[in-house]
Amino acid sequence: MYNTIVIGAGQVGLAIGYYLKQFNHSFLILDKSQEAGEVWDKRYDSLVLFTPRAYSALPGLDLKGDPQDFPTKDEISQYLKVYAESFNLPIKYKTNVTDVQRKNNIYYISTESTEHMEYKAENIIIATGPFQKPKIPDLANKLSKDIVQLHSSEYQNPSQLKEGKVLVVGGGNSGAQIALELSQEMKTFLSTSQHLTFLPMKIRNKSIFWWFDKFGVLKATSNSLFGKLIQKRGDPIFGLELKYAIRNGDVAIKERTIGGKENKVIFQDNTFLDVDNIIWATGFKPDYSWLNVSGVLDGKGKPIHNRGITNMEGLYFLGLPWLYRRGSALLQGVGYDAKYLVKHIQNNNER
């Protein structure tokens, strides 16, 4: 039996593993991937982070390169591989968790792997992150089969699409980057339900995140007045390239997508558009169908917690958006939350 089992070996699981090893815990990290960084390998080819290298590293290991410049997804993938190896973290890959139950204060974790093993632990940390199950509107099923439809997690590059018009649905940073890339090759439309706010990547040769750090934005907690204001406003689009593409007519903005039939997509202002391709940059939803521990999820399937600590002793979450601070789901923020959780577990063990 282990003291702690971590589910997920992405950046979140690796960060918690770093601190667990410092405390000489008996622990194991389980992950369904083939190796560290695999999730980043699968993301779209042109992805560049909007956080600079100085704010894209995990605890204990810097990210090589200009600290004020921005890493590619391939850099992050390689970095995570090096990170797991550098600290010799105990990771069991190709192991998909299928069931978690709690009996007599012990957690039993069933897995689907070559061994089909069951693991036992006093503590369990769920570090699967926010990108779990793609969220695609039901109206996708009402549209013509002739339309190429991809979720942003499936999109790699423009070669996956056919000639014609493309509609990107979703005005977050992923949708913005994808729409900008596609606009260089085809007629591109971007459907968003909110007014787009743009911020430059750099101000006076310093990353916008450097300025965020100086003005306390990164330290704003979820329950503070400042934190609540930031959450209410939503995330801005980092970079001004899309703003200029819209101004030049390379990307046409459409209102919120509300329906569709055959090749027509209908928007909130009752206009419609014939499309040949759709990228659903509509985010993700939680999927804890394997977590059979009552009382830790709300009616929408989201974790109930305080700084990642649930009301079930020994059960923790890490890497969720605004788990405690603005960067809780980002590379630059997971280490802060991971250190807090490990200290909490250590204190409980010493009681």
N, C-alpha and C positions, 0 to 999 in steps of 0.2 A: 504493500500500500504506500502511496505517495502522500507527502504532506500537502502538495498542491499540484493540480493538473490545470494547464492552460489550454483552452480550445482556440486555435488559430495561431499561425506562425507568420502572419504579415508583420508590418512595422509595429503594430500594437503588441502582439505576442512576443516579438523579439525584445522590445523595450522592457516589458515586465520580466522576461527571462533574465535580462542583464541585472536587474535589482535582486531577483530571487537568488541568483548565483552568489551575489555579494553577501547575502545572509546565510549561505550554506544550507538552503532549503533542499529537501528531497522533492524534486519536481520533474515534470515531463510536459513538453509542449506537443500537442496533437494537431496535425494539419492534413487536409485532403489533397493538397498540391504535391507535385513531384519534387519541388525544391523551393528554397526561399526566393522571393521576388517574382514568382510565376504570375501572380495577378497583374503586376506591372508589365510583364512581357506581353500580356494579352490586350493591353489597352491600345488605343489608336496610335498609329505610327508617329504622327506629328506632335504628340502630346509633350508640352513643356510646362513644368510647374510654375505657378505664379508666386510661390515662395522661393526666395533665393537660397543658395547653398548654405548660407549662414543660419538659415531657419528651416532647413530641410534635413537635419542630421538627428540621429538618435543619441541617447546619452553614451558617452565614453568613446565615440569615434566620429571624427570630423569627416565631412564630405569634401573630397579633393576638388580643387579648382577655385576660381574667383569667388569669394564669399558673397559678393554683391550681385553675381550673375545667376542665371536660372538653369537648373538641371533638366535634362530630358528624362523621359520615362525609362529609357534604357540605362541611364546612369543610376537611377534609383534602384532598378532591378538588380544591377551588379553590386551596388552598395549593400543591399540587404543580404545578398549571398555572402559577401565578405564579412559583414557584421556577424552573421550566424556562425561562420567559421572562426572568426577572430576570438570570440568569447566561448567557443566550444559549447554552444547551447544544446541541451538534450532535446532533440526534435525527432518526432516519429512522423515521417511523411507518408503519403499514400494511405492515410488513415482518416476515414470519414466518420464523424461522430453521428450515431443514429438514435441514441437514447441516453438521457441523463435522469437518474432518479436518486432520491435521498431516503435512506433507510437507516434507522438507529444512529443518526448523526454522521453517517458516512455517505459520500456520493459514489454512485455506481455509474460508470460511463461505458456504454456499449459502442463498439465501433465496427465499421465495415472495411475490412482490409484483407490481406492474404491470410492473416491469422484469426480474424474475427474475434479479437480479444476483448475482454472486459477489464476495465481498470477501476481501481478504488482510490479515493482521496478524501482527506479531511476538508480541503478547500478546493473550489473550482472557480477559475477566472475565465469568463467568456469574453474573448478578444477577437471576435469575428468581424468587428468593425461595422460601419453603416451600409456598406455596399453588398447587400445579401441577395435579394430577389428583385430583378428588374420590374419596375412599375410601368405597365403599358395600359392605356385607357381601353375600355371595352369596345369603343368605336373602331378600333383597329380591325376587329373581326368583321365589321360591316362593309369594309372597303374591298375593292376589287383585288383579286389574287394577282392581277397584272402589276400592281404597285409593289415595288421593292420596299419592304419595311424592315428596318433594323433598329434595335435598341442601341443607345450610345455605347453600351458595354460590348456589343457585337461589331460595332463599326471599327474598321482598320484604316481604310483609305478610300479615295474616290473610285477606285477600280471595281469596288463591289456594287456600284450603282449603274443603272442603265442611262442612256441618253435622255435628256428632257429636263423637266423641272424637279427640284428637290425642295421639300419642306422640312425644316428642322423645328420640332416642337419642344419648347423648353428654353427659357432664357437665362439659365445658369452659365457658369464658366465653361462647362463641357460643351453645351449647346452653342455658345458663342465661338469657341475655338473651331468646332466642327463646321459651323456655318461659314466662318471666315475662310477656311480651307476650301470648302466646296465652291464658294463664290468665284474662285480663280479658274474654275473649269466649267461651271454650268449655272443656269439661272437659279438663284437661291432665295428662298423665303424663310423668315424666322418668325414663328408664332410664340408670343409670350403674353402672360396674363398680368405682367407688371411693367411699370415704367423702368427702363434700363438706366442704371447709374454706372458711370464709368470712372475708374481711377487709373492713373498712370502707373506703370510698373516701377518707375524710378522718379525721384524728385532730387535734383541737384546731385546726380550720380549716386544716390543712395536709394536702395530698395524701399518701396512703400512700407514694407514690413519693418524696416529699420525705424522709420518714423512712427509706425504703430507701436513699436516697442518703447520708444522714447516717450510717447504720450499716454502710455498705459492701456492701449486698446487690447493688446495680447493678454494682459493680466485681468481684464474685466471678467468678473465671475457671472455665472448664469443668473444669480438672484440679486445682483446689484442693480441699481437704477441705470447705470451706464450699460451694463450687460443686457438688460431688458430692452433698452432703446436700440442697441445694435441688432438684437434678434428681431425686433419689430420691423426694422428697416430692411432686413434681408441682406444677402451677400451682394456686393457690387460686382461688376465685370472688371477684372483686372486686365489692364492694357487698353489702349485707345484705338487699336487697329479696326475693330468692328465698328466703332463710332464713325470712323472715316469711311468705311465700306458702305455703311448705311447712307451717309451724306452723299457719297458719289453714286448711289443707286446700284451698287454691286450686290447688296443684300436688301431685300424689301421686308419691312416689318409688317406682320399681320397680328390682329388681336388674338385673344385666347381661342383655341380650337375647341368647338363644342359639339361637333357632329360630322357626319359624312356618309356618303353612299356611292358605291362604284368608285369612280376616279375623282369624285368631288369631295373636298374637305370644306366644312362650313365653320365660319368664325363668329365671334360674339357680336360683331356689328352686322351680322346677316349677309356678309359678303361670302363668296365661295371661290375655290381655286381648283382647277384640274391639275393633278400632280402625277408624276411618274415614280417618285421616290419619297420615302418619309424616314427621317431619323427621329426616333423617340428619345429625346434627351430629357426624359420625365422623371429621372431619379430612380430610387430604390425603395423597397419597403422591407420591414424586418421579417425574418423567418426563423422563429424559434420552435418549430413544430417538433423538434427532437427533445426539447426541454420539458420534461414531465415533472416539474416541481411547482406546486400550486402557490399562488399568492405573490409571485414575483413579476407578473406581467399584467398590464392594464387591459381594458376592454378592446383596445386597438392592437394588442400584441406587443406593446412597447414596454421596456423594462421600468419597474418602479424602483427607484434608488435614490440615495443621497451620496453624491460624489463617488458613484459606482458601488456603494455598499447597499445591499438589499436587506429586507427584513428577515431573510432566511440566513441564519448563521453559516458562514463559510462560502456563500455564493456572491460573486462579484461580477461587475461588468466594466469593461474598459474600451476606450476608443470610440465612444458615441459622440455625436455632435453636441457641443455644449454640455458634456458630462459634468464639467465644472467651469471651464473657461472657453474663450473664443477658439482656441486652437486644439481643443481636446480630441478632435478627430483627424488632426493634421500631424505630419511628421514632427513639426516643431513643438507640439504640445503634448504628445502621448507620454513622453518621459516624465514630465511633471506629475501627471496623474498616476503613472505606474509607480513612481517612488512613494507617493502617498499611500497607495493601496498596500504595497509590500510592508511598509512600516506598520500599518494597521494590522495586517496579518501577523507580523512579528510580535507586536504587543499582545495580541490575543493568545499566541502560543506561550508567552511568558507568564500568563496569569495562572 
